[in-house]
Amino acid sequence: MTNLRHGHELFLIPVGISNVDFSWYLPINVLKTVHTLTAFIAENAKTARYFLKFVGHPTPLPSIEILELDKHNPAAQKKEIAQFLLQHKMVGLMSEAGMPCIADPGNQIVRIAHQEGIKVKPLTGPSSILLALTASGLNGQDFRFIGYLPAKSEERQSAILKCEKDSKTGTQLFIEAPYRNDQLMKDLYRFLHVDTMLLVAYNLTGEDEKITCQPISWWKTQSIDLGKVPCIFGLGV
């Protein structure tokens, strides 16, 4: 095992997935820990500062140092990230929403922390994937998160049919860019068998949260307009 650098820690900070009061998803000791940190790594410094202000960080925002991550090529920042982690004994890693490293490029930072012998401390918070799965009634013993389905029509059809096949033995979870939600629903109606169970978890933790898991035959009887709202989708039996 790698010898740990004494006193150096990387905290994985959960960020809200809606604008609901943070007391719903941040335990008090997690909040206290976030308040002690003054160095952070985030995809977007502006939204990171908004979150810190939202949770009442006691340090003036201009005094907080934030390293902005190139989410398209975090590996190119390896040296810069390592230096930042070694320069600051306690660093917080934030996702744009939910848990860092889950459907998020933060795993690259965690990998660097392990290589440098820095302790990694995950903090408890919301994960839209797990919230959707637990509320679905689908198989939670065997499941897979697919990420985004292909955008091209033929590739998307193949991906949907493969998800349906795989859902017979394990729940298949996936997401879509919100502006394509309704087109995805049309494709699911078109390609899936009427008995296949479809989960749609709409605006999780938000005031208008809706989590519905019904067969495709039921969905086809409904008038659904998801709009441009974050959703998690799932297939199962």
Disulfide bonds with the S-S distance in Angstrom:
none
